[in-house]
Amino acid sequence: MSAIKSIATIGNGLLYLVQGQDSQGRTAFYYVLVDKIKKELFLREVTNGATDLRKFGKILISGFGSEPSEDAKAYLKNEFNLDTL
């Protein structure tokens, strides 16, 4: 993964936007709700290269492309009342 941005705190988790490539080399983005207790390991592993994001929490939404789609942003706004980047 190439870019990580902290977005918000939701309940017992931290929401991150992760941008990079999926396991098949396609450009993708992921909004990941990371368990607070797994934050440090998440940040270390994601910045060091490929990892399974699901082991750190829940992927709320993902898609292809270097930037989140308007649909993804609308989903986060409607479901979690979050204004995203």
Backbone as JSON, one array per atom type, in Angstrom:
{
  "sequence": "MSAIKSIATIGNGLLYLVQGQDSQGRTAFYYVLVDKIKKELFLREVTNGATDLRKFGKILISGFGSEPSEDAKAYLKNEFNLDTL",
  "N": [[0.84, -1.18, 0.0], [0.39, 2.27, -0.61], [-0.39, 4.79, 0.44], [-1.65, 6.13, 3.47], [-4.25, 7.42, 5.32], [-5.53, 8.9, 8.18], [-8.87, 9.06, 9.13], [-11.14, 9.2, 10.93], [-12.45, 8.63, 14.28], [-14.36, 5.95, 15.26], [-16.56, 4.65, 17.42], [-15.04, 1.98, 18.97], [-12.91, 1.96, 17.23], [-10.59, 3.02, 14.64], [-10.81, 4.89, 11.76], [-9.35, 4.48, 8.64], [-8.13, 5.59, 5.5], [-6.86, 3.74, 3.0], [-4.7, 3.64, 0.34], [-3.56, 2.14, -2.62], [-2.36, -0.81, -4.11], [-4.24, -3.7, -5.02], [-4.26, -7.28, -4.34], [-3.89, -8.26, -6.88], [-2.54, -6.39, -8.25], [-3.96, -4.16, -9.08], [-4.9, -0.72, -8.98], [-6.28, 0.56, -6.03], [-8.6, 1.53, -3.4], [-9.28, 1.59, 0.11], [-11.45, 1.8, 2.86], [-10.8, 1.35, 6.08], [-11.8, 0.16, 9.17], [-10.03, 0.14, 11.88], [-9.16, -1.83, 14.66], [-8.52, -0.33, 17.78], [-6.55, -1.46, 19.44], [-4.97, -2.73, 17.63], [-3.76, -0.83, 16.12], [-1.0, 0.15, 15.98], [0.42, -2.08, 14.97], [-0.97, -2.4, 12.56], [-0.31, 0.07, 11.23], [2.46, -0.26, 10.98], [2.71, -2.66, 9.44], [1.26, -2.05, 7.09], [2.66, 0.1, 5.99], [5.0, -1.17, 5.4], [4.52, -2.84, 3.27], [2.68, -5.31, 1.36], [-0.26, -6.58, 2.84], [-2.87, -8.33, 4.62], [-5.6, -6.56, 5.05], [-7.9, -7.11, 6.46], [-7.25, -8.44, 8.81], [-6.84, -6.57, 10.72], [-9.1, -5.26, 11.36], [-12.2, -4.07, 10.14], [-13.1, -3.85, 6.75], [-14.8, -1.25, 5.53], [-15.66, -0.22, 3.1], [-14.59, -0.51, -0.28], [-12.81, 0.01, -3.38], [-11.96, 0.31, -6.89], [-9.35, 2.28, -8.34], [-7.41, 5.29, -7.9], [-8.38, 7.2, -6.19], [-11.01, 7.58, -3.77], [-14.32, 6.78, -4.75], [-17.23, 8.79, -5.52], [-19.51, 7.46, -4.78], [-18.57, 5.77, -2.74], [-17.85, 7.67, -0.82], [-20.35, 8.8, -0.34], [-21.67, 6.6, 0.76], [-20.27, 6.28, 3.21], [-20.97, 8.68, 4.4], [-23.78, 8.45, 4.56], [-24.16, 6.03, 6.03], [-22.48, 6.25, 8.3], [-22.35, 8.89, 8.97], [-20.1, 10.4, 8.17], [-17.91, 12.8, 6.91], [-15.74, 12.56, 4.34], [-12.35, 12.44, 2.99]],
  "CA": [[0.0, 0.0, 0.0], [1.24, 3.43, -0.76], [-0.8, 5.95, 1.21], [-2.55, 5.87, 4.57], [-4.74, 8.66, 5.91], [-6.48, 8.72, 9.27], [-10.09, 9.77, 8.8], [-12.02, 9.47, 12.08], [-12.62, 7.62, 15.31], [-15.74, 5.46, 15.3], [-16.7, 3.67, 18.49], [-13.76, 1.46, 19.47], [-11.99, 1.8, 16.11], [-10.06, 4.18, 13.94], [-11.05, 4.74, 10.33], [-8.23, 4.87, 7.78], [-8.21, 5.44, 4.05], [-5.63, 3.12, 2.51], [-4.65, 3.67, -1.12], [-2.43, 1.39, -3.13], [-2.72, -1.84, -5.09], [-4.78, -4.92, -4.44], [-3.4, -8.46, -4.49], [-3.67, -8.53, -8.29], [-1.82, -5.27, -8.84], [-4.85, -3.08, -9.53], [-4.98, 0.43, -8.09], [-7.5, 0.42, -5.23], [-8.69, 2.24, -2.12], [-9.99, 0.85, 1.16], [-11.72, 2.45, 4.13], [-10.64, 0.27, 7.04], [-12.03, 0.47, 10.56], [-8.98, -0.61, 12.57], [-9.28, -1.95, 16.11], [-7.53, 0.53, 18.42], [-5.42, -2.23, 19.98], [-4.16, -3.22, 16.51], [-3.35, 0.33, 15.34], [0.44, 0.22, 15.74], [0.78, -3.18, 14.06], [-1.54, -2.02, 11.27], [0.51, 1.12, 10.61], [3.77, -0.83, 10.64], [2.6, -3.63, 8.35], [0.77, -1.44, 5.85], [3.73, 0.91, 5.41], [6.09, -2.05, 4.97], [4.19, -3.6, 2.07], [1.4, -6.0, 1.23], [-0.81, -7.23, 4.03], [-4.31, -8.56, 4.6], [-6.18, -5.5, 5.88], [-8.99, -7.66, 7.28], [-6.8, -8.93, 10.11], [-6.71, -5.44, 11.64], [-10.42, -4.71, 11.63], [-13.23, -4.31, 9.12], [-13.1, -2.99, 5.57], [-16.16, -0.74, 5.4], [-15.94, -0.12, 1.67], [-13.38, -0.45, -1.1], [-13.09, 0.12, -4.8], [-10.8, 0.47, -7.77], [-8.98, 3.65, -8.66], [-6.49, 5.87, -6.93], [-9.14, 8.03, -5.26], [-12.33, 7.05, -3.44], [-15.42, 7.21, -5.61], [-18.28, 9.57, -4.88], [-20.41, 6.49, -4.17], [-17.95, 5.34, -1.49], [-17.97, 8.79, 0.12], [-21.77, 8.91, 0.01], [-21.96, 5.48, 1.65], [-19.74, 6.6, 4.54], [-21.79, 9.78, 4.92], [-25.13, 7.95, 4.89], [-24.13, 4.96, 7.03], [-21.71, 6.58, 9.5], [-22.34, 10.34, 9.12], [-18.72, 10.84, 8.05], [-17.45, 13.54, 5.75], [-14.43, 11.98, 4.06], [-11.45, 13.13, 2.08]],
  "C": [[0.88, 1.24, 0.0], [0.86, 4.62, 0.11], [-1.8, 5.56, 2.28], [-2.95, 7.21, 5.15], [-5.73, 8.32, 7.01], [-7.69, 9.6, 8.99], [-10.87, 10.17, 10.05], [-11.9, 8.36, 13.11], [-14.09, 7.24, 15.34], [-15.82, 4.4, 16.38], [-15.34, 3.27, 19.04], [-12.72, 1.29, 18.37], [-11.57, 3.12, 15.52], [-10.23, 3.94, 12.45], [-9.88, 5.29, 9.54], [-8.61, 4.68, 6.33], [-6.85, 4.9, 3.61], [-5.71, 3.09, 0.99], [-3.41, 2.94, -1.58], [-2.86, 0.42, -4.2], [-3.29, -3.05, -4.36], [-3.85, -6.09, -4.73], [-3.11, -8.82, -5.95], [-3.03, -7.36, -9.02], [-2.66, -4.12, -9.35], [-4.86, -1.95, -8.5], [-6.32, 0.39, -7.36], [-7.43, 1.31, -3.99], [-9.54, 1.39, -1.17], [-10.23, 1.79, 2.33], [-11.76, 1.33, 5.16], [-10.89, 0.8, 8.45], [-11.13, -0.44, 11.39], [-9.27, -0.64, 14.07], [-8.17, -1.13, 16.76], [-6.32, -0.26, 18.92], [-4.5, -2.76, 18.88], [-3.56, -2.08, 15.69], [-1.86, 0.32, 15.0], [0.91, -0.87, 14.78], [0.25, -2.9, 12.65], [-0.66, -1.01, 10.55], [1.86, 0.58, 10.16], [3.68, -1.76, 9.43], [2.19, -2.99, 7.03], [1.87, -0.6, 5.2], [4.89, 0.06, 4.92], [5.76, -2.88, 3.74], [2.85, -4.29, 2.16], [1.01, -6.68, 2.53], [-2.31, -7.44, 3.85], [-4.96, -7.57, 5.56], [-7.26, -6.03, 6.82], [-8.52, -8.13, 8.65], [-6.66, -7.81, 11.15], [-8.06, -4.83, 12.02], [-11.36, -5.04, 10.5], [-13.06, -3.33, 7.97], [-14.55, -2.55, 5.36], [-16.59, -0.64, 3.95], [-14.61, -0.03, 0.94], [-13.79, -0.32, -2.55], [-11.82, 0.29, -5.59], [-10.61, 1.93, -8.13], [-8.1, 4.23, -7.57], [-7.18, 6.72, -5.88], [-10.48, 7.38, -4.97], [-13.4, 7.62, -4.37], [-16.42, 8.05, -4.82], [-19.28, 8.64, -4.2], [-19.87, 6.01, -2.82], [-18.09, 6.43, -0.43], [-19.41, 8.95, 0.59], [-22.18, 7.8, 0.98], [-21.49, 5.79, 3.07], [-20.53, 7.73, 5.19], [-23.14, 9.27, 5.39], [-25.12, 6.94, 6.03], [-23.49, 5.37, 8.36], [-21.65, 8.08, 9.8], [-20.92, 10.92, 9.09], [-18.51, 11.64, 6.78], [-16.02, 13.1, 5.51], [-13.61, 12.83, 3.13], [-11.73, 12.75, 0.65]]
}
